[in-house]
Amino acid sequence: MIQSYPAMRLGVCYYPEHWPEARWDEDARLMRETGLTRVRIGEFAWSRIEPEPGRFDWRWLDRAVDTLHQAGLGIILGTPTATPPKWLVDRMPDMIAIDREGKPRGFGSRRHYCFSHEGYREQAARITREVGARYGEHPGVVSWQTDNEYGCHDTVQSFSPAARDAFRAWLARRYGDITRLNEEWGNVFWSMEYRSFEEVELPNLTVTEANPAHWLAFRRFSSDQVVTFNRAQVEILRELSPGRDITHNAMGFYTGYDHHDLCEDLDVLGWDSYPLGLLEMFRFTEEEKRTYARQGHPDIAAFHHDLYRGCAKDGRWSVLEQQPGPVNWARYNPAPLPGMVKLWTLEAFAHGAEMVSYFRWRQFPKAQEQMHAGLLRHDGSPAPALAEVREAIEILSQFKPETATPKQTAIVYSYVSEWMTQIQPHGEGHSALWATFDCYSALRQLGHNLDIVPPTADLDGYRLVVIPCLTIVPECLAKKLEAFDGQIVVGPRTGSRTVEFAIPAEMPPGPLGDLLGGRIVLSETLSPRMFDREARAGESAWIDHYEGAAELDLSDDQGNVLSWLFGNVRLLCTWPDRLQILTILEAASRDAGLPSRRLEEGVRRRSRGDFVFQANYLTGGFAWQSSGEQVPSLCG
């Protein structure tokens, strides 16, 4: 048996209810022989725990928990609220969510509940209390996971009567009286004024575009519903299972709720890392999809590592699901290049993960995910990733869990900015999230250590601050930037709106006007063909027309201004293509005294403690360096 290692725990997702009980001992033994120390179970097991209303069958789960514990595995136990059983839906048929087109989202898969339904909230709290009371003090249960992937399959927003009623109550608490709401939203426009909160409907199914302030309020409300739903479970688990960490598994490129708010109630934020599926399903170029089809884009996993570390309380985060082979849900589902499962594991350690847990232990030959690979094939024989996990454990045994990483560059991001650019893009494809990803990717190509931080973050110790697209700039951030003596890069649309989605009275960039030495007097979007630039499908070019004291910093071959320079601040008035943003950030990095030389194609670096880690996404190689001497890599 490989001994426990101090650097980072490895675990696996396991579903004992899928397999004959006679196999459980063997599975647990193989997990420990592999070197795994954590096992995640139970998040989809409600129908087996409570097969009929009020009748609980704990016997099988008792035996599963005991079996795993006796093998020396620490158990992460999930609350089963992501998959309410059929009998519960039949008893409360109005608990299901309603989609944006007014269609019910019924039983037959998962996540078929509305966050606002009070009856379901009570049932979710009830089953959480039952599971917590049963296993809260069990020595094998070391951590809890609430629910599973909040928002997966676009389920944060519900347009049900329950959501409408809860939204009206939320508006009443936020605005106090309807006159204020009408004023803040500008409802005099198109005679949209309301006489009471009871007149406010949900913003879907309007003849044309609904008021963007209405949509923003609904996005905020929907996020808050997730947070309070989660909080109810956390409070029960804190009471019944003190001393255990509580986590949740976020997803890639998902912005349906504010993860900063969710993390106020969590000890550790997890996320589910599927680099190949995310590459295929999101807006990368065809060239990127060809080049990295079996590796994932070099910045997909790392971006989320740093994003969720910045969301998490005290920076504690983990990977709760790591892709070990082909997935089943993308348009195309290739197998990873040999070495990539190991690389993804080690790169998570380089970014400070506490744990990586693979999804899943064994491929299930039935139902929706039968084509989703595991560490074992469905017949119980080893799949290719199992050997890579063992190799990763051998490598990790050489390190200690050092957490100190030199501060270099902070990227400021907010979920509200992404909601606003989705609600009113003004040009096809413009997005705060993808503006942030583009900056992140460019800075990674320069070898920076990156932190993705909220607008309220402390900026002390950084030498470069990049604000790709922050539509609402809080006064506290404006003051910090005025006092910041490093380099600053500010992207389009930053400071362009108030908290209630209005253009600020002082004109964009709002409270950053003095910092940027001027203002934005006009914003337009153009087709990429007018810029002769490569773009992702459907992506337009954003242009802010600037008036002020800044000097020209960079323009393109056609004379279009790409950036202005005012003191230590660069202002991007158009969203540059990837080569242009790389050029601008090279200059800012050079002025900040930070790395400004481009790494080779597919190569990325990250420091942790005394080590510099390097990943090669073209070959699957991974190496590290300490005190100027290269340590032999086991990754080829």
C-alpha positions in Angstrom: 0.0 0.0 0.0 1.3 3.5 -0.9 1.6 5.5 2.3 -0.4 8.7 2.9 1.5 11.8 1.5 1.5 15.3 3.0 1.2 17.4 -0.1 -2.3 16.9 -1.4 -5.0 14.2 -0.8 -6.4 12.2 -3.7 -9.8 10.7 -3.6 -12.5 9.2 -5.9 -16.2 9.4 -6.4 -17.9 6.1 -5.6 -21.5 4.9 -5.8 -21.9 1.7 -3.7 -25.6 1.6 -4.6 -24.5 0.9 -8.2 -22.6 -2.3 -7.3 -23.2 -5.6 -5.5 -22.3 -5.4 -1.8 -20.0 -8.3 -2.2 -17.7 -6.0 -4.3 -17.5 -3.2 -1.8 -14.6 -4.6 0.3 -12.6 -5.2 -2.9 -13.2 -1.7 -4.2 -12.2 -0.1 -0.8 -9.0 -2.2 -0.7 -8.0 -1.3 -4.2 -8.6 2.4 -3.5 -6.2 2.3 -0.5 -3.7 0.2 -2.4 -3.7 2.9 -5.1 -3.0 5.5 -2.5 -6.4 7.2 -2.3 -7.4 8.6 1.1 -10.8 10.1 0.4 -14.0 8.8 -1.1 -17.0 10.9 -2.1 -20.5 9.1 -1.8 -24.2 9.6 -1.4 -25.1 12.7 -3.4 -27.6 10.9 -5.6 -28.9 8.3 -3.2 -32.2 9.7 -1.9 -34.4 7.0 -3.5 -32.4 4.3 -1.8 -32.2 6.2 1.6 -35.9 6.9 1.7 -37.6 4.6 -0.8 -41.1 5.6 0.5 -42.2 8.8 2.3 -41.0 8.5 5.9 -39.6 5.0 5.5 -35.8 5.0 5.7 -33.4 2.1 4.7 -30.1 2.9 6.4 -28.8 -0.6 6.4 -27.0 -0.5 3.0 -25.5 2.9 3.6 -24.4 2.0 7.1 -22.5 -1.0 5.7 -21.0 1.1 2.9 -19.8 3.8 5.3 -18.4 1.2 7.7 -16.7 -0.7 4.9 -15.0 2.4 3.5 -14.0 3.6 6.9 -12.5 0.3 7.9 -10.4 0.4 4.8 -8.9 3.7 6.0 -10.8 6.0 3.7 -12.1 9.4 4.8 -15.7 9.8 3.6 -17.1 13.0 1.9 -20.8 12.4 2.3 -23.2 14.3 0.1 -26.7 15.5 0.9 -29.0 13.9 -1.8 -31.0 17.0 -2.7 -30.0 17.2 -6.3 -32.1 14.2 -7.1 -35.5 14.2 -5.3 -37.3 10.9 -5.8 -40.4 10.4 -7.9 -42.7 10.0 -4.9 -41.8 13.5 -3.7 -42.4 15.0 -7.1 -45.8 13.3 -7.3 -46.7 14.6 -3.8 -45.6 18.2 -4.8 -45.9 18.5 -8.6 -45.4 22.2 -8.4 -41.9 21.8 -6.9 -40.4 21.4 -10.4 -38.6 24.4 -12.1 -40.2 26.2 -15.1 -37.8 27.2 -17.8 -37.5 30.5 -19.6 -40.0 29.5 -22.2 -42.6 28.5 -19.6 -42.0 24.7 -20.0 -41.9 22.5 -16.9 -38.6 20.7 -16.2 -39.9 17.3 -15.0 -38.8 14.1 -13.4 -36.5 11.7 -15.3 -33.0 13.0 -14.9 -31.8 15.3 -12.1 -32.0 18.8 -10.7 -35.7 18.9 -11.2 -36.5 21.3 -8.4 -37.2 25.0 -8.1 -34.9 26.8 -5.5 -37.9 29.0 -4.5 -40.4 26.3 -3.7 -41.0 26.4 0.1 -42.3 22.9 0.2 -39.1 21.5 -1.4 -36.9 23.7 0.8 -38.5 22.0 3.8 -38.1 18.6 2.3 -34.4 19.3 1.5 -33.8 20.5 5.1 -35.6 17.4 6.4 -33.5 14.8 4.4 -30.4 16.8 5.3 -31.3 16.6 9.0 -32.0 12.8 8.7 -28.7 12.1 7.0 -26.8 14.4 9.3 -28.3 12.9 12.4 -27.4 9.4 11.2 -23.8 10.0 10.2 -22.8 13.4 11.7 -20.7 11.8 14.4 -19.5 8.8 12.5 -15.7 8.7 12.6 -15.4 7.8 9.0 -17.3 10.9 7.8 -14.6 13.6 7.5 -16.5 16.1 5.3 -19.8 17.0 3.8 -20.9 18.1 0.3 -24.1 20.0 -0.1 -26.3 18.9 -3.0 -24.5 18.6 -6.3 -23.4 21.2 -9.0 -25.9 24.0 -8.2 -27.2 25.3 -11.6 -26.1 22.4 -13.7 -28.3 22.0 -16.8 -29.3 25.7 -16.5 -31.4 25.3 -13.3 -30.6 28.3 -11.2 -33.3 30.4 -12.8 -36.8 29.2 -12.5 -39.9 31.0 -13.8 -42.5 29.2 -11.7 -45.2 30.7 -9.6 -43.1 30.0 -6.5 -40.2 31.9 -8.0 -42.5 34.8 -8.9 -43.9 35.1 -5.4 -40.4 34.8 -3.8 -39.0 37.4 -6.3 -41.7 39.9 -5.3 -40.9 39.5 -1.6 -37.2 39.9 -2.4 -37.9 43.1 -4.3 -39.9 44.4 -1.4 -37.0 43.8 1.0 -34.5 45.4 -1.4 -36.4 48.5 -2.4 -38.8 49.1 0.4 -41.4 50.8 -1.7 -42.5 50.5 -5.3 -41.8 54.2 -6.0 -38.1 53.6 -5.4 -38.1 50.5 -7.7 -39.8 52.4 -10.5 -37.2 55.2 -10.2 -34.1 52.9 -10.0 -35.3 50.8 -12.9 -36.3 53.8 -15.1 -39.8 52.3 -15.5 -41.2 55.6 -16.8 -39.8 54.3 -20.1 -42.4 52.4 -22.1 -45.0 53.0 -19.3 -43.5 50.1 -17.3 -44.4 51.7 -13.9 -45.9 49.4 -11.2 -48.3 50.4 -8.5 -47.2 47.6 -6.1 -44.7 44.8 -5.8 -47.6 42.3 -6.5 -47.7 43.7 -10.0 -44.1 42.7 -10.9 -43.9 39.6 -13.1 -40.8 37.6 -14.0 -38.8 39.1 -16.9 -39.3 36.2 -19.3 -41.9 35.9 -22.1 -42.0 39.6 -22.8 -42.7 40.8 -26.4 -39.1 42.0 -26.8 -36.2 42.8 -24.5 -37.2 43.2 -20.9 -35.8 46.1 -18.8 -32.2 45.2 -18.1 -32.5 46.4 -14.5 -35.4 43.9 -14.1 -33.3 41.1 -15.4 -30.4 42.1 -13.2 -32.6 42.1 -10.2 -33.9 38.6 -11.1 -30.3 37.4 -11.6 -29.4 38.7 -8.1 -32.5 37.2 -6.7 -31.9 33.8 -8.3 -28.3 33.8 -7.0 -29.5 34.6 -3.5 -32.0 31.7 -3.7 -29.1 29.3 -4.3 -27.1 30.8 -1.4 -30.0 30.6 1.1 -30.9 27.1 0.0 -27.3 26.0 0.6 -27.1 27.9 3.9 -30.0 26.0 5.3 -28.2 22.7 4.8 -24.9 24.1 6.1 -26.5 25.2 9.3 -28.0 21.7 9.9 -24.7 20.0 9.2 -22.8 22.4 11.5 -25.2 21.5 14.3 -25.2 17.7 13.8 -21.6 17.2 12.5 -19.3 19.7 14.2 -15.7 19.9 13.2 -16.2 18.6 9.7 -15.5 20.7 6.6 -18.4 21.5 4.3 -17.9 21.9 0.6 -19.8 22.1 -2.7 -18.8 21.3 -6.3 -18.9 24.3 -8.6 -18.6 23.9 -12.4 -16.5 25.2 -15.3 -17.4 28.5 -17.0 -20.6 28.6 -14.9 -21.8 32.0 -13.7 -25.5 31.4 -12.8 -24.9 32.4 -9.1 -22.3 34.4 -7.3 -19.7 31.9 -6.0 -18.2 34.5 -3.6 -21.6 34.7 -1.8 -21.9 30.9 -1.7 -18.4 30.6 -0.1 -19.4 32.7 2.8 -21.0 29.5 4.2 -18.5 26.9 3.1 -15.1 25.8 4.5 -13.8 24.6 1.1 -15.0 25.3 -2.4 -14.7 22.4 -4.8 -15.1 22.4 -8.6 -15.5 19.7 -11.2 -12.6 19.7 -13.7 -13.4 18.3 -17.2 -10.8 20.0 -19.5 -11.7 18.1 -22.6 -15.5 18.5 -22.3 -15.1 22.2 -21.5 -12.9 22.8 -24.5 -15.4 21.2 -26.8 -18.5 22.8 -25.4 -17.3 26.4 -24.9 -16.2 29.1 -27.3 -12.7 28.2 -28.2 -11.5 28.5 -31.8 -11.4 25.5 -34.1 -7.6 25.7 -34.1 -7.6 25.5 -30.3 -10.0 22.6 -30.4 -7.8 20.7 -32.9 -4.5 21.4 -31.1 -5.7 20.5 -27.6 -8.5 18.0 -28.3 -6.9 15.4 -26.0 -5.3 17.8 -23.5 -7.7 20.6 -22.9 -6.8 24.2 -23.5 -3.7 25.0 -21.3 -5.6 27.6 -19.3 -9.0 25.9 -18.7 -8.2 24.0 -15.5 -5.8 26.6 -14.2 -8.3 29.5 -14.7 -10.8 27.7 -12.6 -8.2 26.7 -10.0 -7.4 30.4 -9.5 -10.9 31.7 -9.9 -12.3 29.4 -7.2 -9.3 29.9 -4.9 -10.2 33.6 -5.1 -13.8 32.9 -4.2 -13.1 30.5 -1.4 -13.0 31.5 2.3 -9.3 31.6 3.3 -8.4 30.4 -0.2 -9.3 26.7 0.5 -10.3 24.8 -2.6 -10.2 21.4 -4.1 -11.2 19.4 -7.3 -14.1 17.3 -6.4 -14.5 15.7 -9.8 -11.5 15.2 -12.1 -11.9 13.8 -15.6 -10.1 10.5 -15.9 -11.0 9.5 -19.4 -13.7 10.3 -22.0 -16.8 12.1 -20.8 -20.3 11.4 -22.2 -21.8 14.9 -22.4 -19.8 16.9 -24.9 -20.4 17.1 -28.7 -17.3 15.0 -29.1 -15.6 12.9 -26.4 -12.0 12.0 -27.0 -9.8 10.1 -24.5 -7.1 12.2 -22.8 -3.5 12.0 -24.2 -1.4 9.6 -22.1 0.0 11.6 -19.2 -2.8 14.2 -19.0 -4.6 12.8 -16.0 -1.3 13.0 -14.1 -0.6 16.5 -15.4 -4.0 17.8 -14.4 -3.5 16.3 -10.9 -0.1 17.8 -10.4 -1.1 21.2 -11.9 -3.9 21.4 -9.3 -1.3 20.9 -6.6 0.8 23.6 -8.1 -2.2 26.0 -7.8 -2.8 25.1 -4.1 -5.5 22.4 -4.2 -6.1 20.5 -0.9 -7.5 17.5 -2.8 -8.2 16.0 -6.2 -11.0 13.5 -6.4 -11.5 11.6 -9.7 -14.9 11.0 -11.2 -15.3 8.1 -10.9 -14.1 4.9 -9.5 -15.9 2.6 -11.9 -17.8 3.1 -15.1 -21.4 2.2 -14.7 -22.8 0.3 -17.7 -26.4 1.6 -17.5 -28.3 4.9 -17.6 -27.3 8.4 -18.8 -23.5 8.2 -17.9 -22.7 4.7 -19.2 -20.2 6.2 -21.6 -18.4 8.2 -18.9 -15.0 6.7 -18.0 -13.7 5.9 -14.5 -10.5 4.7 -13.0 -11.9 1.2 -13.5 -13.8 -0.2 -16.5 -17.3 -1.4 -15.9 -16.0 -5.0 -15.5 -13.7 -3.9 -12.7 -10.5 -4.0 -14.6 -8.1 -1.0 -14.5 -8.7 1.8 -16.9 -5.6 3.7 -18.2 -5.9 6.6 -15.7 -5.4 4.3 -12.7 -1.7 3.9 -13.4 -1.4 7.7 -13.9 -3.0 8.3 -10.5 -0.4 6.0 -8.8 2.4 7.9 -10.6 1.0 11.2 -9.4 0.9 10.0 -5.9 4.6 9.0 -6.1 5.5 12.4 -7.3 3.4 14.2 -4.7 5.2 12.2 -1.9 8.2 14.4 -2.6 6.5 17.7 -1.6 5.1 19.3 1.5 1.9 21.3 1.4 3.6 24.7 1.1 1.0 27.4 0.4 3.0 30.6 0.1 3.1 31.8 -3.4 4.8 35.1 -4.5 2.2 37.8 -5.3 2.6 39.2 -8.8 -0.6 39.9 -10.7 -4.2 40.3 -9.6 -7.2 40.0 -12.0 -10.4 41.6 -10.8 -13.6 39.8 -11.7 -17.2 39.9 -10.5 -20.2 37.7 -11.4 -22.5 40.7 -11.6 -20.3 42.0 -14.5 -20.9 38.8 -16.4 -24.6 39.0 -15.7 -24.7 42.5 -17.1 -22.8 41.7 -20.2 -25.1 38.7 -20.8 -28.2 40.9 -20.3 -27.2 43.8 -22.5 -24.2 42.7 -24.6 -24.6 45.6 -27.1 -22.7 43.4 -29.5 -22.7 39.7 -30.2 -20.4 37.6 -27.9 -19.1 40.3 -25.6 -18.7 38.8 -22.1 -16.9 39.8 -18.9 -16.1 36.2 -18.2 -14.4 35.7 -21.5 -12.6 39.0 -21.3 -11.2 37.8 -18.0 -10.2 34.5 -19.5 -8.4 36.1 -22.4 -6.4 38.3 -20.0 -5.7 35.3 -17.8 -4.5 33.2 -20.7 -2.2 36.0 -22.0 -0.6 36.5 -18.6 -0.2 32.7 -18.2 1.7 32.7 -21.5 4.1 35.2 -19.8 4.6 32.9 -16.8 2.8 35.0 -14.2 1.5 33.8 -10.8 -2.1 34.9 -11.0 -4.8 35.6 -8.4 -8.4 36.2 -9.6 -9.9 38.4 -6.9 -13.3 40.1 -6.2 -13.6 44.0 -6.4 -13.4 44.1 -2.6 -10.0 42.4 -2.4 -6.9 43.8 -0.8 -4.4 44.8 -3.6 -1.3 45.2 -1.3 1.7 43.3 -2.5 0.7 43.0 -6.2 2.7 44.7 -8.9 0.1 44.5 -11.7 -3.7 44.8 -11.4 -5.8 43.9 -14.5 -9.5 44.7 -14.6 -10.7 43.1 -17.8 -14.4 44.1 -17.6 -15.9 45.4 -14.4 -19.2 47.1 -15.2 -19.8 48.3 -11.6 -16.7 49.8 -9.9 -17.3 50.2 -6.1 -15.8 53.3 -4.4 -13.6 51.1 -2.3 -11.9 49.7 -5.3 -11.5 53.2 -6.9 -9.7 54.4 -3.8 -7.4 51.4 -3.7 -6.5 51.9 -7.4 -5.7 55.6 -6.8 -3.3 54.6 -4.1 -1.8 51.7 -6.0 1.8 52.3 -7.2 2.1 49.4 -9.6 0.8 49.0 -13.1 -2.9 48.9 -13.9 -4.7 47.7 -17.0 -8.4 48.6 -17.4 -10.6 46.9 -20.0 -13.7 48.1 -21.9 -17.1 48.7 -20.2 -15.4 49.1 -16.8 -17.3 51.6 -14.7 -19.9 51.9 -17.3 -23.0 51.2 -15.1 -24.4 51.9 -11.7 -25.5 49.3 -9.2 -29.0 49.5 -10.7 -27.9 49.2 -14.4 -27.9 52.9 -15.3 -25.2 54.9 -17.1 -23.4 56.9 -14.3 -24.2 60.6 -14.2 -20.5 61.4 -14.5 -20.2 59.2 -17.6 -18.2 56.0 -17.8 -15.8 54.9 -16.4 -17.7 56.3 -13.4 -15.5 56.5 -10.2 -12.4 55.8 -12.3 -12.6 59.0 -14.3 -9.7 60.7 -12.5 -7.6 57.5 -12.6 -8.0 57.3 -16.3 -7.7 61.1 -17.0 -10.9 61.3 -19.0 -14.2 59.7 -19.9 -15.9 57.4 -22.4 -18.3 59.4 -24.6 -19.6 56.7 -27.0 -19.5 52.9 -27.1 -20.1 50.9 -30.3 -19.6 47.3 -31.5 -18.4 46.3 -34.9 -18.2 43.0 -36.8 -14.7 41.4 -36.6 -14.5 41.6 -40.4 -14.1 45.4 -40.1 -11.0 44.8 -38.0 -9.6 42.0 -40.1 -9.1 39.9 -37.0 -9.6 36.3 -36.1 -12.5 36.0 -33.6 -14.5 33.2 -32.0 -17.7 32.5 -33.7 -20.2 35.4 -33.3 -17.8 37.6 -31.4 -18.0 41.3 -32.1 -15.4 44.1 -31.4 -16.3 46.5 -28.6 -15.0 50.1 -29.0 -15.1 52.8 -26.3 -14.4 56.3 -27.6 -12.2 58.1 -25.1 -11.8 61.9 -24.4 -9.2 63.0 -22.0 -5.6 63.6 -21.1 -4.2 60.0 -21.8 -1.6 59.4 -24.5 -1.8 56.9 -27.3 -0.2 53.6 -26.1 -0.9 51.2 -28.9 -2.8 51.1 -32.2 -3.4 48.4 -34.8 -2.3 48.4 -38.5 -5.5 50.2 -39.5 -5.0 53.1 -37.0 -7.6 51.9 -34.5 -6.6 52.8 -31.0 -6.1 49.7 -28.9 -5.0 51.3 -25.6 -4.3 54.6 -24.0 -1.7 55.4 -21.3 -2.3 57.8 -18.4 0.5 57.6 -15.7 0.6 54.0 -14.5 -2.7 53.0 -16.1 -3.4 51.5 -19.5 -7.0 51.8 -20.8 -8.2 49.4 -23.4 -10.9 51.1 -25.5 -11.5 48.1 -27.7 -11.3 44.4 -26.8 -8.1 43.4 -28.6 -7.5 40.0 -30.3 -5.4 37.5 -28.4 -2.1 38.7 -30.0 -2.9 42.3 -29.3 -3.9 41.7 -25.6 -0.7 39.7 -25.2 1.3 42.7 -26.6 -0.4 45.1 -24.2 0.1 42.9 -21.2 3.7 42.3 -22.1 4.3 46.1 -21.9 2.4 46.4 -18.6 4.4 43.4 -17.2 7.7 44.9 -18.3 6.8 48.3 -16.7 5.8 46.4 -13.5 9.1 44.4 -13.4 7.3 41.1 -13.9 8.0 38.3 -16.4 7.3 39.7 -19.9 8.8 37.0 -22.2 6.4 34.6 -23.9 6.7 30.9 -23.1 6.7 28.3 -25.8 3.4 27.2 -27.3 1.5 25.1 -24.8 3.9 25.7 -21.9 2.7 27.1 -18.6 4.3 27.9 -15.3 3.2 28.3 -11.7 5.1 28.9 -8.4 4.2 27.3 -5.2 6.4 27.6 -2.1 10.1 27.2 -3.2 9.2 25.4 -6.4 8.4 26.5 -10.0 6.2 24.0 -11.8 6.0 23.7 -15.6 3.4 22.0 -17.7 3.6 21.3 -21.4 0.1 20.9 -22.8 1.4 19.8 -26.2 3.3 16.7 -24.9 1.7 16.1 -21.5 5.0 16.6 -19.7 5.3 18.1 -16.3 8.5 19.3 -14.5 9.5 21.3 -11.5 12.5 23.3 -10.3 13.8 24.3 -6.9 16.8 26.4 -5.9 17.9 26.5 -9.5 18.3 22.7 -9.8 16.0 20.7 -12.0 14.4 17.8 -10.2 14.0 14.7 -12.4 10.4 14.6 -13.7 8.5 11.4 -13.7 6.1 12.7 -16.3 8.3 12.3 -19.4 
